[in-house]
Amino acid sequence: MSNGIMHVEHVFDITGRGTVISGKVISGGFHKKDNVIIKHTDGGIRKTTIRDIALINFLDYSKRHDHIAFILTGIKKTDVVDGDVIEVVKSEQVE
């Protein structure tokens, strides 16, 4: 199971692909199709799924210190801001 944490550095849209969240993995790693939560700077939480992970090429897994970008399911550019944290959903986290 993945256990990644990433700080959001940039948020942008790619027409035909969706919202892209980029930043640096600060702990663990992420897999394509991981269920993740977005921890907002205001304390709010939102769940989503990683559709794709990209470095220079598309990846199935990322690791600590990689500067990566996620394409997330059901997320709009306005749903995420710089400074939010993306984290893999753990079984004990409340829905």
ROLOBA-270024 format. One record per residue (C-alpha): residue number from 1; residue in three letters; x, y, z. Coordinates in nm, 4 decimals, always signed. Layout:
<lopas>
<lopa NUM; 'ala'; <X; Y; Z>>;
...
</lopas>
This chain:
<lopas>
<lopa 1; 'met'; <+0.0000; +0.0000; +0.0000>>;
<lopa 2; 'ser'; <+0.1168; +0.3522; -0.0764>>;
<lopa 3; 'asn'; <+0.1727; +0.6032; +0.2015>>;
<lopa 4; 'gly'; <+0.2532; +0.9232; +0.0148>>;
<lopa 5; 'ile'; <+0.2340; +1.2841; +0.1221>>;
<lopa 6; 'met'; <+0.2839; +1.5707; -0.1254>>;
<lopa 7; 'his'; <+0.2659; +1.9489; -0.0804>>;
<lopa 8; 'val'; <+0.0772; +2.1207; -0.3618>>;
<lopa 9; 'glu'; <+0.2897; +2.3788; -0.5451>>;
<lopa 10; 'his'; <+0.0856; +2.4452; -0.8607>>;
<lopa 11; 'val'; <-0.2668; +2.3796; -0.9876>>;
<lopa 12; 'phe'; <-0.3682; +2.4119; -1.3514>>;
<lopa 13; 'asp'; <-0.6079; +2.2721; -1.6121>>;
<lopa 14; 'ile'; <-0.5208; +2.0808; -1.9259>>;
<lopa 15; 'thr'; <-0.8046; +2.0856; -2.1781>>;
<lopa 16; 'gly'; <-0.9280; +1.7337; -2.2393>>;
<lopa 17; 'arg'; <-0.7337; +1.5882; -1.9438>>;
<lopa 18; 'gly'; <-0.8536; +1.7697; -1.6327>>;
<lopa 19; 'thr'; <-0.7047; +1.9412; -1.3313>>;
<lopa 20; 'val'; <-0.3335; +1.8875; -1.2727>>;
<lopa 21; 'ile'; <-0.1791; +1.9193; -0.9278>>;
<lopa 22; 'ser'; <+0.1997; +1.9408; -0.9102>>;
<lopa 23; 'gly'; <+0.4391; +1.9419; -0.6186>>;
<lopa 24; 'lys'; <+0.7118; +1.7545; -0.4338>>;
<lopa 25; 'val'; <+0.6603; +1.4167; -0.2646>>;
<lopa 26; 'ile'; <+0.7780; +1.4726; +0.0913>>;
<lopa 27; 'ser'; <+0.7113; +1.1251; +0.2283>>;
<lopa 28; 'gly'; <+0.6396; +0.7784; +0.0956>>;
<lopa 29; 'gly'; <+0.5051; +0.7443; -0.2559>>;
<lopa 30; 'phe'; <+0.1925; +0.7296; -0.4680>>;
<lopa 31; 'his'; <+0.0491; +0.4765; -0.7126>>;
<lopa 32; 'lys'; <-0.1786; +0.5399; -1.0061>>;
<lopa 33; 'lys'; <-0.5413; +0.4787; -0.8905>>;
<lopa 34; 'asp'; <-0.4580; +0.5499; -0.5221>>;
<lopa 35; 'asn'; <-0.7470; +0.6980; -0.3280>>;
<lopa 36; 'val'; <-0.6160; +1.0214; -0.1762>>;
<lopa 37; 'ile'; <-0.7369; +1.3102; +0.0340>>;
<lopa 38; 'ile'; <-0.6672; +1.6768; -0.0195>>;
<lopa 39; 'lys'; <-0.6025; +1.8473; +0.3134>>;
<lopa 40; 'his'; <-0.6859; +2.2126; +0.2579>>;
<lopa 41; 'thr'; <-0.4984; +2.4921; +0.4309>>;
<lopa 42; 'asp'; <-0.8303; +2.5949; +0.5923>>;
<lopa 43; 'gly'; <-0.8693; +2.2501; +0.7543>>;
<lopa 44; 'gly'; <-1.1158; +2.1053; +0.5035>>;
<lopa 45; 'ile'; <-1.0698; +1.7593; +0.3517>>;
<lopa 46; 'arg'; <-1.1754; +1.6249; +0.0104>>;
<lopa 47; 'lys'; <-1.1371; +1.2709; -0.1305>>;
<lopa 48; 'thr'; <-1.0375; +1.1891; -0.4879>>;
<lopa 49; 'thr'; <-0.8462; +0.9313; -0.6930>>;
<lopa 50; 'ile'; <-0.5186; +0.9657; -0.8835>>;
<lopa 51; 'arg'; <-0.5954; +0.9101; -1.2520>>;
<lopa 52; 'asp'; <-0.2377; +0.9577; -1.3751>>;
<lopa 53; 'ile'; <+0.1053; +1.0460; -1.2358>>;
<lopa 54; 'ala'; <+0.3614; +1.2243; -1.4506>>;
<lopa 55; 'leu'; <+0.7255; +1.3180; -1.4076>>;
<lopa 56; 'ile'; <+0.8574; +1.3589; -1.7584>>;
<lopa 57; 'asn'; <+0.6762; +1.0471; -1.8723>>;
<lopa 58; 'phe'; <+0.3620; +0.8946; -1.7242>>;
<lopa 59; 'leu'; <+0.4365; +0.6763; -1.4217>>;
<lopa 60; 'asp'; <+0.2556; +0.4109; -1.2222>>;
<lopa 61; 'tyr'; <+0.4456; +0.4983; -0.9000>>;
<lopa 62; 'ser'; <+0.6240; +0.7990; -0.7507>>;
<lopa 63; 'lys'; <+0.8654; +0.8194; -0.4577>>;
<lopa 64; 'arg'; <+1.0014; +1.0663; -0.2028>>;
<lopa 65; 'his'; <+1.1674; +1.3796; -0.3462>>;
<lopa 66; 'asp'; <+1.0146; +1.3334; -0.6939>>;
<lopa 67; 'his'; <+0.8636; +1.6508; -0.8392>>;
<lopa 68; 'ile'; <+0.5483; +1.5116; -0.9935>>;
<lopa 69; 'ala'; <+0.2055; +1.6033; -1.1244>>;
<lopa 70; 'phe'; <-0.1242; +1.4238; -1.0633>>;
<lopa 71; 'ile'; <-0.4351; +1.4282; -1.2756>>;
<lopa 72; 'leu'; <-0.7153; +1.3822; -1.0213>>;
<lopa 73; 'thr'; <-1.0687; +1.2539; -1.0699>>;
<lopa 74; 'gly'; <-1.3593; +1.4928; -1.0106>>;
<lopa 75; 'ile'; <-1.1453; +1.7878; -0.8992>>;
<lopa 76; 'lys'; <-1.1644; +2.1394; -1.0443>>;
<lopa 77; 'lys'; <-0.8841; +2.3943; -1.0411>>;
<lopa 78; 'thr'; <-1.0747; +2.5945; -0.7813>>;
<lopa 79; 'asp'; <-1.0923; +2.2899; -0.5470>>;
<lopa 80; 'val'; <-0.7194; +2.2974; -0.4660>>;
<lopa 81; 'val'; <-0.4782; +2.5781; -0.3770>>;
<lopa 82; 'asp'; <-0.1032; +2.6093; -0.3351>>;
<lopa 83; 'gly'; <-0.0076; +2.4837; +0.0092>>;
<lopa 84; 'asp'; <-0.2741; +2.2109; +0.0311>>;
<lopa 85; 'val'; <-0.1479; +1.8592; +0.1020>>;
<lopa 86; 'ile'; <-0.2304; +1.5443; -0.0962>>;
<lopa 87; 'glu'; <-0.2178; +1.2270; +0.1132>>;
<lopa 88; 'val'; <-0.2994; +0.8610; +0.0468>>;
<lopa 89; 'val'; <-0.6213; +0.7569; +0.2209>>;
<lopa 90; 'lys'; <-0.5517; +0.5336; +0.5202>>;
<lopa 91; 'ser'; <-0.8114; +0.2839; +0.6396>>;
<lopa 92; 'glu'; <-0.8627; +0.4707; +0.9682>>;
<lopa 93; 'gln'; <-0.9429; +0.8067; +0.8008>>;
<lopa 94; 'val'; <-1.3065; +0.9132; +0.8202>>;
<lopa 95; 'glu'; <-1.5037; +0.9448; +0.4973>>;
</lopas>
